Amino acid sequence: MVISLEDIGRRFNREWVFRHIDYQFQAGQSYAVLGPNGSGKSTFLQVIAASLIPSAGHIRYMAAEKKIEPDSLYQHLSLAAPYMELIEEFTLIEQIRFHFALRNYLTGFDEEAFLELLGLRHAKDRQIRHFSSGMKQRVKLALACCSDAPLVLLDEPTSNLDKQGVDWYLNLVTETRATRLVIVCSNQEKEYGFCEQVINIIDYKL
């Protein structure tokens, strides 16, 4: 997966969130998108994910030397973000089976391996609505990272996680990021210390 940004900008009404971004994201690399709260990191990620249209510029997506149209990008990405919701009425095992009926497991994973990595086997028959915020965040991250997608987008990945949960997240990413393009939006170094490349959204405010 290669994503090329050509003079990208996004505005709401007359206010530019960011503009004039020229950049290329490459498979096999992990990128941190930095900036304080409210700086536009999540908006940038949604533009990358083709869920928001850029107000200026162009984005090109390529996979296996073939162009990917923005309206089909969802087939090539997985996403975990605080604003995403799980299906509260599902039990954990129902949520897992529903998700992976639509997406393939990353190579090396199946239902048993997924449950083992998630560390919530004891709660597999409990409804998601009874999970703590930290447990829900683990589920979101595991579903994103263990899906067979060349592009993984993580927005504030350690939200609601305690120290043990942060260590679990870092191990999860280490196990699953090889050969893929990973983009992490964050303002906490503990979330992106493994990233080889860094972009500061503040640099594109003017």
N, C-alpha and C positions, 0 to 999 in steps of 0.2 A: 504494500500500500504506500503510495506517495500522494501527498496533498500539497498543491502549489497555490499559494495566495498571491494575487496580483493586485496591488494597490487597494486592498480590502478596507472598507469602512462600514460602520453601522451607526445610525443615528435614530433617535426618537424625537419626533417633531423637528425642531431646529438644532437640537443639542447632539453633538457627536459624542458617542461613547468611546470610540476609537476610530482612527483613520490612517490611511497610507501605510498599511502593513503589507510588506513584500517578504514572503518567507516560504520555505519548503520543509515539510515534515517527511521524514524517511522511515521506512520499515526497519525494525531492529533497533530503534532508538527510543528513549523515553524523554519527554519534554515537560518541563514545569512552566506553567503560566502563572506569574506572580502579580500581586497587587493587593492593596488594602480592601477591606469590605466596601462594596459599592462601586468599585473601580471599573467593573465591566467584564470580569473574568468569566462569569457564567454566561453572559451575553455572547462573548467570544466563542465559548465552547458550543453554544447552541448554533452559532453561525457555521462553525466547523462541522457540526452534526447535520447540517442542512435542514434544521428545524426552524431557523430564521434565515431570511434572504438578506444578503448584504445590501446596504444602501448604496455602495459604490464598489467598483472593482469586480474581480472574477475569481472563482475557486475552481481548480481542476483536480479531479480525483482519478487516480490510476491504480489498477491492481492487475498483476500479471501482464503488464504492458497493454492493458485494455482500459479504455475510458469508462468511468462509472458516472452515470447521470445522477444528479442530486436527489431526484425522487426515488431512486432505488438504493441510495447509500445505506439506509436502515438495515439492509440485508448483510452489510459488511461491517457493522459496528455493534459494540455493546457499551452500555452507559450505566454508571451509578452516580446518583446525585441526591442531595437532601430533598429536593422538590419532587422526586419520583415516589410513587406510592406502590406498595405491594397490595395484593388482593386480601383484605383483612378477613374475609369470611373463609378463606382457604386454610387448611392446616398446612404446616410446613411441607410435608411430603406432597400434598396436592399442588402447592405453589411450585415446587421443584419439577414435578412431572408435567404440569401445564407449561412451564417455561421451556423445558427441553423437548416437548412435543413440537415446539415451533423452532427451536434452535438446536444445533448439534453440540454435543460435549466437545470441549477441547481434547485433543489427542492425549490419552493417558488417563482420562476421567470417565467414570460411569456413575450411576446413582450411589453405589456403595462408597466409592472413592470420594465423591462430592460430600456425602454426609460425614465421612471421616474428617475431611479437611475443614468443613464448616464447624465441627465441634458441638453441634446441637442435636445429636441423635436422640437424646433424652426427650426432646421437645418435638419430634417429628410428627406426632399426632395432635399437637396443640394448635389451635387457631392462631393465625398471625396477629389478630387483634389483641391477644393476651401476651404478646411478646413485649419486652422492654425496648426502648429506643435503640439501645446498643445491639440487641439481638437482631432487630430489623435491619440495622446498618450492615451487620455481618452478612445477612442473607443477600442484600442488594449487591454488596461487593463480590461475594462468591459467585452469584449468578452472572455478573458482568465479566469477571476474570476467567471463569471456567467455561464460558461459551466460546465456540469456535468462530471467532471473528478477528480479522486482521487489524482492526482499529478498536482500541479500548480507551474510553473517555471517563475520567474520574474527577468529580467535582467535590471538593472538600471531603475527601474520603474517610477521614477519621472523626467526622462529626458523630457525637454521642458515644465514642469509644473510649474506654478507660485505658490505662497503660498496657494491660494485658491484651486488650483489643487492638491497640496500635501495633504491638509486636506481632500479633496474628496477621494484621493487614500487610505488614512489611514482608512477612514470610509468604503470604499469598501472592503478592506481586512478584517476588523473587522466583517463585515456582512457575509462574504462568506468563511472564512477559517476553520470554525469548522469541526472537524473530518477528515480534509484533510491533506496531506503532502504538505507544502509550502516551496519552496527554493528561497531565494532572493539573487541575486548577487549585491553587492553594495560597495561603499566606503563612503557613507553618512549616518550617524546615523539616520537621519529623515526617511530614507526608510526602516529601519529594526528594529526600536526600540521595536516592538512587538514580535520579534523572541526570542524564549526560548534558542536556541542553536546557537553557533557561530563557524565557521571554518575559519581560516586564511590561504589562499592559499600560503602565503610566507613560512609557516612552512613546506611546502612540495616541496621546491625548490632544496634541496640538496639530 
